[in-house]
């Protein structure tokens, strides 16, 4: 028992020291940013990222630093990463809009269906982890209300407990479905940012294939497939082609 207690104390102390160290680094980077030393701030932010102490705020600050240096692709990449961790980060969404205005490619999105608009405007406002938390809350709520219904002896309260427990159970089923849907989408949908100042997109994954259009840095593309060092991409306007993997950077490692 003493050994276990000593181990837990050491573990807690190690975690506290690591968190304190990360916070000091983050504060130092923020001070450098305020002083206009953006490149130095970026190095410290990247040092924090290398420790896997990532957060939406970290990527947001990285995006701001690159934006100040007019590095469009890097800024957009980090704003996108910030929104992946926290879709409700309004500052990151706003600055991402500013950064996109600096890109050359003007790609018009295809019209969205009702279900697509519903997903973008509401379901994607939370990550699948956040939807999983909603599922846990609804499951506890449904269980507690059902127990209150079961043990209640007053007819009016019994009716209210039954109806609210059924509503909670219904919301539980919906949240489970949304969580699974969002998880599968995050797992199977891959995006990347073009990092080359200018690159061509071909109609096949070979060097001597025909060039069908050009892209420039900062453009976001969906990655559909990969062959050797080629990526099959799709634009928001529906165009599809193949591009060298050296010209883009994946937003996820999956």
Long-range contacts (C-beta under 8 A, 24 or more apart in sequence): 18-51, 22-48, 22-51, 22-53, 26-58, 29-61, 30-61, 33-61, 33-64, 33-65, 36-68, 38-65, 38-66, 38-68, 38-69, 39-65, 39-69, 41-65, 42-66, 54-85, 55-85, 56-82, 56-83, 56-85, 56-86, 56-89, 56-92, 57-82, 57-89, 58-82, 59-85, 59-92, 60-89, 60-91, 60-92, 60-95, 63-92, 63-95, 63-96, 63-99, 64-95, 67-95, 67-98, 67-99, 70-102, 72-99, 72-102, 72-103, 72-217, 72-218, 73-193, 73-194, 73-195, 73-217, 73-218, 73-249, 74-195, 75-99, 75-218, 76-100, 76-103, 76-193, 76-218, 76-220, 77-193, 77-195, 77-249, 77-251, 80-191, 80-193, 80-220, 80-251, 81-251, 84-127, 84-251, 84-252, 85-127, 86-127, 87-124, 87-125, 87-126, 87-127, 88-125, 88-126, 99-218, 100-218, 102-218, 103-216, 103-217, 103-218, 103-219, 104-216, 104-217, 104-218, 105-215, 105-216, 105-218, 105-219, 107-219, 107-235, 107-236, 107-237, 108-236, 108-237, 109-236, 109-237, 110-236, 110-237, 110-238, 123-178, 123-181, 123-182, 124-182, 126-182, 127-182, 127-186, 128-179, 128-182, 128-183, 128-186, 131-175, 131-178, 131-179, 131-182, 132-179, 134-175, 134-179, 135-172, 135-175, 135-176, 135-179, 138-168, 138-169, 138-171, 138-172, 138-175, 139-172, 141-168, 142-168, 142-169, 142-172, 186-252, 187-254, 189-222, 190-222, 190-223, 190-250, 190-251, 190-252, 190-254, 191-220, 191-221, 191-222, 191-223, 191-250, 191-251, 191-252, 192-220, 192-221, 192-223, 192-231, 192-233, 192-248, 192-249, 192-250, 192-251, 193-218, 193-219, 193-220, 193-221, 193-248, 193-249, 193-251, 194-218, 194-219, 194-220, 194-221, 194-243, 194-247, 194-248, 195-247, 195-248, 195-249, 196-246, 196-247, 196-248, 199-243, 199-244, 199-247, 200-243, 201-233, 201-239, 201-241, 201-242, 201-243, 202-241, 202-242, 202-243, 203-241, 203-242, 204-242, 205-230, 205-232, 205-242, 209-242, 212-239, 212-241, 213-239, 213-241, 215-243, 221-248, 223-248, 223-250
